[in-house]
């Protein structure tokens, strides 16, 4: 639908809609790219096309970017965002703002650990934790004996 930018804040813009209703476009819904300053994209009084993406407790949530075509992703990587703009599946972090990913050598899977290696790792972890607890107990005991000598 069509609307007019009524006012702009640091977190978004309020849009006057038909029937004298007002909705808000959050800064994250202004453009498909990162928006650090909303004033670079919108001005008060500007006519804009918006999509209603939510209506909770009488608050109308709007989007401008969802009406724009999605930009092509670098390297043909899949877009794991659903229709609500939320990530689905995949275990990754976005690198869009950090440039292309550096080339990495293929990682060879590690050989399975033997029972002796697993035991050694568990023993080492136990000993480290045990030493830490003993150090805490010694420090506590020393502080108590010092305070008893003073008093």
SERO-4910 file (N, C-alpha, C, O; in steps of 0.05 Angstrom, whole numbers):
BEGIN
 pado doro    nc1    nc2    nc3   cac1   cac2   cac3    cc1    cc2    cc3    oc1    oc2    oc3
  Unk    A     17    -24      0      0      0      0     18     25      0     42     23      5
  Unk    A      6     47     -6     20     73     -7     18     86     21     -2     84     34
  Unk    A     39    100     28     40    115     53     58    139     50     71    143     30
  Unk    A     58    156     70     75    180     70     91    181     96     80    176    118
  Unk    A    117    186     94    134    187    117    126    211    135    127    234    126
  Unk    A    117    205    159    107    225    177    130    236    194    134    260    196
  Unk    A    146    218    206    169    226    222    190    204    222    184    181    217
  Unk    A    215    212    228    237    193    228    251    194    255    256    215    266
  Unk    A    258    170    265    272    167    290    298    151    285    303    143    262
  Unk    A    314    147    305    339    132    302    333    102    296    349     89    284
  Unk    A    309     93    305    303     64    302    284     58    279    278     35    274
  Unk    A    273     78    266    254     73    244    239     98    235    247    121    243
  Unk    A    218     93    219    203    116    209    173    110    213    164     87    209
  Unk    A    158    131    220    129    128    223    117    136    197    123    157    185
  Unk    A     98    120    187     86    124    161     56    128    164     43    112    178
  Unk    A     45    149    152     16    154    152      4    137    130     13    139    107
  Unk    A    -15    120    137    -28    102    118    -56    112    111    -65    131    124
  Unk    A    -68    100     91    -96    108     86   -114    104    111   -106     89    129
  Unk    A   -136    117    112   -154    117    135   -141    129    160   -149    123    182
  Unk    A   -122    147    156   -109    162    178    -97    143    199    -95    150    223
  Unk    A    -88    120    191    -74    102    210    -44    107    207    -35    116    186
  Unk    A    -29    100    228      0    103    227     13     76    233      5     62    251
  Unk    A     33     70    217     49     46    221     78     54    223     86     77    218
  Unk    A     95     34    231    123     40    234    140     20    218    135     -4    218
  Unk    A    160     31    203    180     15    189    205     15    207    217     36    210
  Unk    A    212     -8    218    236     -9    234    260     -5    215    258    -12    191
  Unk    A    282      5    225    306     11    209    316    -14    194    327    -12    172
  Unk    A    311    -38    206    320    -63    193    302    -71    170    309    -89    155
  Unk    A    279    -57    167    260    -64    145    260    -42    123    242    -42    106
  Unk    A    280    -24    124    281     -2    104    293    -11     78    282     -4     57
  Unk    A    315    -26     79    329    -34     55    341    -61     58    345    -70     81
  Unk    A    348    -74     36    360   -101     36    389    -99     46    400   -120     53
  Unk    A    401    -76     46    429    -73     55    427    -62     84    406    -52     93
  Unk    A    450    -62     98    451    -51    125    447    -21    124    458     -7    107
  Unk    A    429    -11    142    423     17    143    434     28    170    424     21    191
  Unk    A    454     45    168    465     57    193    451     84    198    448     92    221
  Unk    A    444     98    177    430    124    180    405    124    162    407    125    138
  Unk    A    383    123    175    357    120    161    352    145    143    337    143    124
  Unk    A    364    168    150    360    192    135    372    190    107    366    206     89
  Unk    A    390    171    103    401    167     76    382    153     57    386    152     33
  Unk    A    360    142     69    340    127     53    313    140     52    298    137     33
  Unk    A    306    155     74    279    166     75    280    195     84    299    204     98
  Unk    A    260    211     75    257    238     84    228    243     92    210    230     81
  Unk    A    223    261    111    196    267    119    180    278     95    190    294     80
  Unk    A    155    268     93    138    277     71    141    259     46    125    262     27
  Unk    A    160    242     45    165    224     22    142    204     20    134    192     40
  Unk    A    133    199     -5    113    178    -10    128    151    -13    148    150    -27
  Unk    A    119    131      1    132    105      0    111     82     -3     88     85      5
  Unk    A    121     60    -16    104     36    -17    113     19      6    137     14     10
  Unk    A     94      8     22    100     -8     45     83    -33     45     62    -35     32
  Unk    A     93    -53     59     78    -78     63     73    -81     93     91    -77    109
  Unk    A     49    -89    100     42    -94    128     53   -122    135     46   -142    122
  Unk    A     71   -123    155     83   -148    163     74   -157    191     81   -179    200
  Unk    A     59   -140    204     49   -148    230     29   -127    241     31   -103    234
  Unk    A     11   -136    258     -8   -117    270    -14   -128    298    -32   -144    302
  Unk    A      2   -119    318      0   -129    345     -9   -106    363      3    -85    364
  Unk    A    -30   -111    378    -40    -92    398    -44    -64    385    -39    -44    398
  Unk    A    -54    -63    361    -60    -38    347    -35    -25    335    -38     -4    323
  Unk    A    -12    -37    338     13    -26    326     17    -40    300     19    -65    298
  Unk    A     19    -24    279     22    -35    252     52    -35    244     64    -13    243
  Unk    A     63    -58    239     91    -61    231     92    -62    201     78    -78    188
  Unk    A    110    -46    190    112    -44    161    140    -51    151    159    -51    166
  Unk    A    142    -57    125    168    -62    112    168    -49     85    148    -49     70
  Unk    A    191    -38     78    195    -27     51    212    -47     36    207    -52     12
  Unk    A    232    -59     49    251    -77     35    238   -102     24    247   -113      4
  Unk    A    216   -111     36    204   -136     27    189   -133      1    181   -152    -12
  Unk    A    186   -108     -8    173   -102    -34    195   -100    -56    188   -100    -80
  Unk    A    220    -98    -48    242    -96    -67    252   -124    -74    250   -142    -58
  Unk    A    263   -127    -99    274   -153   -106    299   -158    -88    314   -140    -82
  Unk    A    302   -184    -80    325   -191    -63    350   -190    -80    350   -200   -103
  Unk    A    372   -179    -69    397   -178    -83    408   -206    -87    404   -224    -70
  Unk    A    423   -210   -109    436   -236   -113    458   -239    -93    473   -220    -87
  Unk    A    461   -263    -82    482   -268    -62    507   -275    -76    507   -288    -97
  Unk    A    530   -267    -64    557   -273    -75    562   -302    -77    554   -318    -59
  Unk    A    575   -311    -98    583   -338   -101    561   -358   -102    566   -382    -98
  Unk    A    537   -350   -107    515   -368   -109    508   -383    -83    496   -404    -83
  Unk    A    515   -370    -61    509   -383    -35    479   -382    -31    465   -363    -40
  Unk    A    468   -403    -18    439   -403    -14    431   -382      6    446   -375     24
  Unk    A    406   -373      4    395   -353     22    379   -369     42    358   -380     35
  Unk    A    387   -370     68    374   -386     88    352   -370    103    345   -377    125
  Unk    A    342   -349     91    322   -333    104    294   -341     94    291   -346     70
  Unk    A    275   -343    112    248   -350    104    233   -325     96    244   -303     95
  Unk    A    207   -327     91    192   -304     81    189   -282    102    183   -260     96
  Unk    A    194   -289    128    193   -269    149    220   -255    153    223   -238    171
  Unk    A    240   -263    137    267   -251    139    284   -264    161    306   -254    166
  Unk    A    275   -285    172    290   -299    193    306   -322    182    298   -334    162
  Unk    A    329   -327    194    347   -348    184    335   -376    190    323   -380    211
  Unk    A    338   -394    172    330   -422    176    353   -440    169    368   -434    150
  Unk    A    356   -461    184    376   -481    178    404   -470    175    408   -446    178
  Unk    A    422   -487    170    450   -479    166    462   -470    192    449   -459    209
  Unk    A    488   -475    194    502   -466    218    525   -448    209    547   -457    204
  Unk    A    519   -423    205    538   -405    194    535   -377    205    515   -371    218
  Unk    A    555   -361    201    553   -333    208    556   -317    182    572   -324    165
  Unk    A    540   -296    180    541   -279    156    568   -265    154    578   -255    174
  Unk    A    579   -264    130    605   -250    126    600   -227    106    620   -216     95
  Unk    A    575   -221    100    569   -200     80    584   -175     85    594   -162     67
  Unk    A    586   -166    111    599   -141    117    629   -143    120    643   -124    124
  Unk    A    640   -168    119    668   -172    123    683   -180     97    707   -186     98
  Unk    A    670   -179     75    683   -186     50    682   -216     44    671   -231     60
  Unk    A    695   -224     23    694   -252     16    710   -269     36    729   -260     48
  Unk    A    701   -294     38    714   -313     56    741   -321     44    743   -327     21
  Unk    A    762   -321     60    789   -329     50    789   -359     42    774   -375     54
  Unk    A    805   -365     22    808   -393     14    821   -409     36    840   -400     48
  Unk    A    810   -433     41    821   -450     62    827   -477     50    813   -487     32
  Unk    A    848   -489     60    855   -516     51    833   -536     62    823   -531     83
  Unk    A    827   -556     46    807   -576     56    816   -588     82    840   -595     86
  Unk    A    798   -592    100    804   -603    127    800   -633    125    779   -643    118
  Unk    A    821   -647    133    820   -676    134    806   -684    161    813   -673    182
  Unk    A    788   -703    160    776   -711    185    797   -724    203    814   -739    194
  Unk    A    794   -718    229    814   -729    248    809   -759    252    786   -768    250
  Unk    A    831   -773    256    828   -801    261    814   -806    288    817   -790    306
  Unk    A    797   -826    290    783   -831    315    803   -836    337    825   -848    333
  Unk    A    796   -826    361    814   -829    384    812   -857    396    791   -869    396
  Unk    A    835   -866    405    835   -892    418    824   -890    447    821   -868    457
  Unk    A    818   -912    459    808   -912    486    828   -900    505    821   -886    524
  Unk    A    854   -906    500    875   -894    517    876   -864    515    879   -850    535
  Unk    A    873   -853    490    873   -824    486    849   -811    500    852   -790    513
  Unk    A    826   -823    498    802   -812    511    806   -812    541    799   -793    555
  Unk    A    817   -834    552    822   -836    581    841   -814    590    837   -801    610
  Unk    A    863   -810    574    883   -790    581    870   -762    581    876   -746    599
  Unk    A    853   -756    562    840   -730    561    822   -726    585    822   -705    597
  Unk    A    807   -746    592    789   -744    615    805   -741    641    798   -725    658
  Unk    A    827   -756    643    844   -754    667    856   -727    670    857   -715    691
  Unk    A    865   -716    647    877   -689    647    857   -668    656    863   -650    672
  Unk    A    832   -670    646    811   -651    653    805   -654    683    801   -634    697
  Unk    A    803   -678    693    798   -683    721    820   -671    739    814   -658    759
  Unk    A    845   -676    731    867   -666    747    868   -635    748    873   -623    768
  Unk    A    862   -623    725    861   -593    723    840   -582    742    844   -563    757
  Unk    A    816   -594    740    794   -585    757    800   -590    787    794   -573    804
  Unk    A    812   -613    793    819   -620    820    840   -600    831    837   -590    854
  Unk    A    861   -594    816    881   -575    824    868   -548    830    875   -534    850
  Unk    A    850   -539    813    837   -513    817    821   -513    843    822   -493    858
  Unk    A    806   -534    848    791   -536    873    809   -536    898    804   -523    917
  Unk    A    831   -552    896    849   -553    918    862   -525    924    866   -518    947
  Unk    A    869   -511    903    880   -484    906    860   -465    920    868   -450    937
  Unk    A    835   -467    913    815   -450    925    812   -457    955    810   -439    972
  Unk    A    812   -483    961    810   -492    989    834   -482   1005    830   -472   1027
  Unk    A    858   -485    994    882   -476   1008    881   -446   1014    887   -437   1036
  Unk    A    873   -431    993    872   -402    997    852   -394   1018    857   -377   1034
  Unk    A    829   -408   1018    808   -402   1038    818   -409   1066    815   -394   1085
  Unk    A    832   -432   1068    843   -441   1094    864   -421   1104    864   -414   1128
  Unk    A    881   -412   1087    902   -393   1095    890   -367   1105    899   -356   1124
  Unk    A    869   -358   1091    856   -333   1099    843   -336   1127    844   -317   1143
  Unk    A    831   -359   1131    818   -363   1157    838   -365   1180    834   -354   1201
  Unk    A    860   -379   1175    880   -381   1196    894   -354   1202    901   -349   1225
  Unk    A    897   -337   1182    908   -311   1186    890   -294   1203    898   -280   1221
  Unk    A    864   -295   1197    845   -278   1212    842   -288   1241    837   -272   1258
  Unk    A    846   -314   1246    845   -324   1273    869   -315   1290    867   -309   1314
  Unk    A    892   -314   1276    916   -305   1290    915   -276   1299    924   -268   1320
  Unk    A    902   -260   1282    900   -231   1288    881   -227   1312    886   -210   1329
  Unk    A    860   -241   1312    839   -235   1332    842   -249   1357    825   -246   1375
***
